[in-house]
Amino acid sequence: MATQTEPRGEAGSGGHDLRRHIGRVGLLFASVGSIIGSGWLFGALNASQTAGPAAIFSWAIGAIMILFIGLCYAELGTMFPLSGGVVRFPHMSYGSFASYTTGWITWVACMSVAPIEVEGALQYATKYAPFTEAHELSGGTAHTLTALGLVVAVIAMAVFVVINYVGIRWFARVNNVLVWWKLFIIILVILAFLFTEFNTDNFTSQGFMPAGWHGVFTAIATSGVVFSYLGFRQGIELAGETDNPRKNVPLAVIGSVVITGIIYVLLQVAFIGSLNPSDLADGWSKLSFADDFGPLAAMATILGLGWLAVLLYIDAIISPADTGLIYITVTSRISYAMGRNGNAPRSLAKTTNRGVPLVSMLVSFVVGLILFLPFPSWQQLVGFITSATVLSFGSGPLVLAAMRRQIPDQERPFRLPGGHVIPFLGFLSSNLIVYWTGWETNYKLFLAVILGFVLLGVMMLVNRARGQEEPDWNWTAGAAWYLPWLGGLALWSWMSDYGGKGWLHFADAIPVLVVFSAVIYYIAYRVRLTPAEVEEHIAESRREAEIEEEELGAMPA
């Protein structure tokens, strides 16, 4: 959902405050609208193939895990209502290395969204032209881009850039209408499926949990379940624009995840019940039917709901385009912010006379195109985005725990109860989701992280050769927990039976990750920056956010 930010005005404290014009319902629906993207168009089928009817549990557990993470950001977001908080919060508590690493991972995650939305739209559009073709992949089916699909994907990505360059503010106003469209379509699909045909035997004929809990947890990470919840962050990003953040932000975070969680569970139930029992003859893992490249539209056609299929094919263009456009903007702003604070080449912070970070936008465009090569299908890219995004969120609970000791007297419009319990559960949830994504996807993510460190080294050498001033990287506070955290996650994933060596089995993995998460949590808590350093970084982050607002204007959300 897009909301235009009003100009900043002077605050009594000498800082700048946003005019608070978003009410409780507006903030709630900002998050709801952002959560509902392309994930629901594929998630019901993918989760069914992975977990069978127990995919219902996958959606419910995924919602709870995202809530643990989101609640940590609810407290942080109301304390410091700054754009780009996911990147700026680690800088406040742990300094530039933590900020750079989180920023790089966040940028990798965000710049993957536009490509996956293009792939999602083209997969549904295969109804009309051969944009994708089915391939067997790791025991499942992936609809990969054809040569024609790649050409159209490149054109679509270019169109995203052009619209962002010449008309993003106009698009932001239109985006408000698109939120209501997305809500209308998904509720309509649920009701139509439930009341047209519902086969209760589908829930037990092949076993309710054919792949056990292993399948339930795998579906959370790889079938689009967590991916479908990731838009919850909008309620936090807009924290500075709501009239009562103490009540409205927690409501937006909790309410949006609960509302969409109920919607997704009902959609999964409706989808399973609407299947023809004969489609399950070979088991849930082999579930397929005609035109399943667009599963919900195909089911609508099978049920004789041709009019609904038409609406779904239309929505498969509108919803992904909506999200893809926004994330081209989000990604370019992340690289712009990193360029401004010295965590990336300063050329990324250059803007045109229209206030557009064109260099950052073009970098996002090119890297987005490169991603089509290792991830040529929606099914392949969804796990990568899920893993990268929750990894970028994972630092938030650690920051929250540290800040409660660093700045205990800081005003907290919303304070999360329970001491360390929810921050630890949020951090553990992030680690579990990354682990369940599997080594076949995670090794690409960790290679991307290594590339980020290589680029950091190159940038430092270039800056020193040019005599440019560098930030204080705060190596002890940042690297002492960040490097063991990333290295440990890579090691456990490599050892796992989720596409790894098979040495760490499902029953053993959870206690191992609980202990590992506790160790990293403790280290991060102990090496935090001093209160004086934190206050300095808070002031710096506020200045950077104000400069960003002045140069780039309001970010559509």
N, C-alpha and C positions, 0 to 999 in steps of 0.2 A: 504494500500500500504506500502511496507516495503522499508525503505531507510537506508542504513548503515551509521552510523556516523563516520566521520573521527576522528583520534586521536586529542586530544586537544593540542594546542600550547600556549606558553606564549603570553599574550597580553601586550601591552605597559603599561597598567594600573596596571600590576601586577596580574591581574586575568587570567581567561582562556576563550578563545573563540573557538567555533566550527569552523572548516573550512567550509566556506559558499559555498556549491556546488549544492544546489537545486535551479533551476530557477523558473520563474513565472508559467510556465505550469506544471512543476513537482510538485510544491506545491499544485496547484489547483487540479491536479488529485490524489494526495495523499488523499485529503479530499473527493473527489468524490468517489474514490474506497472504502474508509472506510465507507462512508454513505450507499452504496449499499451492504446490507447484506442479512439476511433472511427475513427482514420485508416486502419487496415488494412481496415475494412469497405468503404471506397470507393477506397483508393489503387491497388489492382491494376487496376481498370477505368480510372480517370482517367489513370494513368501509361501504360497501354497505348494509350489514345486519343491521347496526346500524343507518345509516343516509340516506339510499337510494341514489338516484342520487346526492343529496346535499353533498355526501362525497367528491365531487370535491372541495367544499368550505373548507372541513376539511383539505385537503392536502395543500391548498393555505394558510389558516390561520395558520396552524401548521408551515409552512415554515417561515412566518413573525415573529411568536413568537420566534422561534429558532434563527432567525437573530438578534433580540433584545438582546438575551443572548449572542450569539456568538460575536457580535460586541464589547461587554464589554471585552471579553477575547482577542479580537484582539489587543486592546490597551495594556492590561496587558502583553500579550505574547510578544509583540515587546519591551516593557520596560524591561522585565526580561525573556529572552528566556531560561527557565529552564525546564527540564523534570519534570513531575508531578506538573505542575503549579497550577492545580485545588486545590491541597492540600497545596502547599507552599504559594500561594498568601494570604489566610486568616492568615497564621502564621505571615506574614510580618506586616499586619495592625492591627491584633487583638490578636496575641500571641498563646500560646500553646493550650488553651482550644478550641478556634475556629479551630485551625489546627487539633486537635485530632477529634473533632466532624465531620468536613468536611471530614477528612481522613477516618473515620469509615463509613460514609454514602457512600462515593465514593467507598470504598472497597466492601461494601455490593452490590452496584450497579454493579461494574465490575465483581465480582465473580459470579454474576447471569447470565452473558452473555454466558459463555461456556455451562452451562446447557440448556439455551433456544435454542442455536444453535444446540445442540444435539437433543433436542426435535423436532425442525423444520425439521432436516434431517430425523429423524425416522418417522415423520408424513407423509412426502412424500413417504418414503420407505415402508409405509403400503401397497402400491400397490403390493409389492412382498412378504410380510410376515405380520402377525398380530402384528405389533409393537405398534399400538395404536388402541383404539376403541372409538366410538362416545358416548358422554354423554350429556344430557341436563344440562346446567349450567346457572342460572340466566337469563332464557329466551333465551339463545343462545346455541350453540353447541360447546363443547370442545372435542378435540381428545386426550384422556389421555393415558399415557403409560400403556401397559399391563405388565404382569410378564416378558414375553420375551423382551419387550421393555426396562424394567428397567435393565435387565441383560446386554443387548447390550449398553445401555446408560452408565452404569458403566465402561464397557470395553472401550467405546469411550473416556470417560473422562481420563481413565488411559493412553490411547494412546497419548492423548494431552500432558500429563505430561512427558511421555517418550520422545516424539519428542522434547519438550522444553528442556529436560535435555541433550540430545545427539546431536540434530541437528537443533536448532532454527536458527542458522546463515545461514545454507543451505536453510531452509524454507523461510527465509526472502528474499533471491534472487529469489526463485520461485514465491513468493507472488507478485512481480511486474507483472508477466505474468497474474496472476489471476485477477488483476484489469481490464485489457483489456477484459478478458473473461466475467466478470460480466457486463461490459458496453455493450458488443456485444449482450449478451443474452437478456437483458431487452429491448434494442432498437428493436431487432428482434421480440420479442413477441408483442410489440406495433404495429409495422408495419404489422405483420401477422394477428393480430386480426382486425385491422382497415380495411384491404383490403380484408379480407375473407368474413366477414358478419358483417353488422352494422345496428341494428334495432333502429331507432331514436325514435320510440314510447316508448321504455323502459324508457326514461327519463321523461315521463309524465303520463304513463298509471296508475300508482299507486300513483301519486303525486310526484313532484320533491323533496319535503322536508317532507316526511311522518311523521318523528319524530320531526319536527320543529328544532329550533336552539339548543334545548337540545340534540338532537341526533347528530347534527353537532359537538358540543363541546365534547360530550362523545366519539365520534369516534377519535377525536384528541388525547385523552389520552389513550384509552383502545383498539383501533383496530390496533395498530402498526404504526400509522401515525407519531407521534413524535419519537417513537422508530426508525423509518426508517431514521431519520435525525441526530441521535446522533453522527455519525462519523465525524461531522464538526470539532471536536476538534483537529483532526490530523494536520490541517493547523496551529494551534496554538502551538501544542506540538513540531512541527518541525521549529518553528520560528527562532531558533538559527542557523539553517543550510541553510537558504536561503540567496541569495546574496543581496537582496534589501527588507528587511522586511517592510519598510515604505509603499511600494506599493504591495508587493507580499502577505503579510499576509491578509490584508483586501480583496484582490482579491480572495484569497483561501477561506476565510470564506464566503464572500458574493456570490462569483461565484459558489462555490460548492453547497450551499443551493438553489440558484436560478436555476442552471442547473438541479439538482435532483428534485427540486420542479416541474419544467416543465415536466420532465420525469414522475414523479409520477402522476401528473394530467392527462397527456396523457394516461398513463396506466389505470387509473381509468375510463376515458372516453371510451377507447377501450374495457375494461372488461364489462362495463355496456351495451355498444352497441352490444357486441357479444353474450349476453345471449339470450336464447330462450324465447320468451314472455310467453310461458306456465309455465316456472319456477317461474314466478312472480305472479301466480294466487292467492297464499295465502299471498301476501304482501312481502315486502323486508325483514322484520325480520325473515320470514320463508324460505328465499331463500336457496335452496339446490339442488344438482344434483349429478349424479353418480360420485363416487370417489372424492368428494369434500374435502377429507383430503389433497389432493394436488390440490388446486383449479385451478391454471393456467394450469398445465399439463392436468387436466381433461377437461378444456375448449378447449385446443388444440386438444384433442382427439375427443370431440364432433364436433368440426369444421372440422374434417377430416385431421388435421395436425399432423399425427402420428409422423413424424420426429421431429417436434417441441416439442411434449410431451416427447420424448426420451431425447432431449437436456435439458429440464427442470428437468426431474428426475435426470440427471447427475449433473446439477447445484445445485440441492437441497442437494447434498452431498458436492460439492466443496465449494460453498459460505459459508455455515455454518461452515464447517471445517476450512476454512481460518480465519474466525472471531473468532471462539472458540479457536484456537491455540494462536492467538495474545492475547486474553484476559486472558488466563492462565498466560502468561508472565506479562501482565500489572498488574493483581491482585497481583501476587507474589512480584512485585517490589513496590507496594504501601505498603504492609505489611512490606517489607524489610526497606523502608524509615521510616516508623513509628517506627520500632524497633531501627533504628539507632539514631533517635532524642529523644528517651525515651518516645514516645507516645504509645508504645506497648512493650511486652516482648522482651528483647534484643536477645533472641534466634532466633527470626524471621530475624535478620540481619546477621545470620551466612551464609557463602557461602562455596561451595565446591572448590576444586582446579581448577575446570572448570569455576569458576565465576558464579555458579548457586545458587540462594537462595533456596536451596532444602527444608528447613523447611517451608518457606513461601509458596512454591509451593505445598507441601503436605497438608498444612492447607487449601489452596484454593481448592484442589482436594476433601478433606473430606467435607468441607462446601458445595461445589457444589453438592455433592451427597445428602446431607441432604435436599437441596432445592427441590429435586425431590418429596419429600413427601408432603409438602403443595402446591406445584405447579407442578402437574404431567402432564401438557400440555403447549404447546406454548401459547395458548390463555390466560391461567391463569397467566403465568409468565410475559407476555409482559407488562401488566399494572404496575406490581411491579417494573420492571426495569425502565420503563419510569418515574414513580413517584420518585424512588430513585435517578436516574441520574439527573433529573432536580432539585431536592432538593439539590444535591451536587453542581450543577452549580449556585444555587440561591445566594450563598455568593459572587460570583464574582462581580456582579454589586455594592454591598455594599462596597467591597474592593476598586473598582475603584473610587467611590465617596469619600471614606475616603482618598485615596492616593493623590487625587488632592489638599487636604489641608495639608496632612502630608509631602509630598515631591513635592511641586509645581515646583521646578526647575529641577526635574529629566528629563532626555532626554526622549522624547516620539516620537519614529519614526513614530507612527500613533496616532493621537489624534482624539477621537470621538467628533464630533461637537454636539452642543445643550445643553451643560451643564448637568443638572441632568435628562433631559428628557428620553434619551435612557436607562441609567442605571436604572431609576425607572421602565420604561416599561419592561425591562429585568427581574427585580425582580418580578414585578406583573405577568408577563407571567409564570415564574416558579411557583408561588403560584397558579395561575389558573389551570395550568396543573395538579399539585398535587391534587387540589380540584376536578377536573373533573374525576380523576381516580376512585374515589368512595371509600366509607368507607370499603367495603368488602375487598379491596386490601390494602388500606392505614393503616388499623389497624395493619396489619402484618408488614408494614414498620415501624410504630411508636413503635411497640413492639421490632423490631430489634434495633431501636435507643435507647430504654430504656436498652436493653441488653448491648449495647455499653457503656452506662454510668455505669452499674453495673460492667462490666469488668474493666472500668477505676478505679472505687473505689477499686476493688480487687487488681489491679496492684499497686496502690498507697500504700495500706496496706502492700503488699509483699515487695515492694521496701524499705519502711520505716523499716520493720522488718530486712531486710538485710543490712540496712545502706547505701543503694545506693542513689546517688544524683538524685534529681528530677528536671525537668525544672520548670521555673517560669510559672505557669499556666495562669496568667493574667486573673483572674476570672472576674473582673469588665468589662474589655474591651471585653471579649468573651461571657461570660454567660449572661450579661445584655440584650443582644438582641437575642442571639441564643435560649435560653430557652423559652422566650415569643413567638418567631417566631414558633418554633416547636410545642409548646403547643397550640398556637392559630390555627395553621393549623389543628392539630388533632381535636380540638374542632369544628371548622367549618365543617370539613369533617364528624364528628359524627352527627352533626345537619342537614346535607344536605339531599336533596332528591336524591342524587347519592348514594343510598344504605345505607343511614344513617337514622336518626329518621324522616326525612321529615319536620323538623321545619323550615329550611332555604330553601326557594324555589328558583327556577332558576332565577326568575326576581329580587330577592333581593340579590342574592349571589354576583354578580359582584360589586355593590357599596359597599357592606360590605367588600369584599376583597381589593377593591381599598383603602378604609380608613385604613384597617388593615395593608396593605403593606406600606402605607405612614407613619404610626406610627412606625413600625419596622425600616423602612429606616431612619427615623429621629433619633431614639434611637441609631442605629448603627453608624450614622454619628457623634453623640455627644460623644460617649464613646470610640472613636478611641484612639489608643496609641499615645504618643508624637512623634514628628519627630525623636528625639534621639533614642527612643526605636525601631522605624521602621528601622532606618539605621542599628542598631545592628542586627535586625532580617533579614534584607536583606543580610547582610554579612554572617550570619549563614546559611541562605538558600542556598546561592551560594556555600559555603564550602560543605554542605551536598550533593548538586547536583554534585559537582566535585568528591567527594568520591564515589558516586553511579556510575558515569561514569567509574571511574578507576576500581572499583571492579566488576561491572556487564557488562561493555561494552555498546555498542549501543543497544537501545531498538527498535525492529521492530515496524513499525508504520503502 
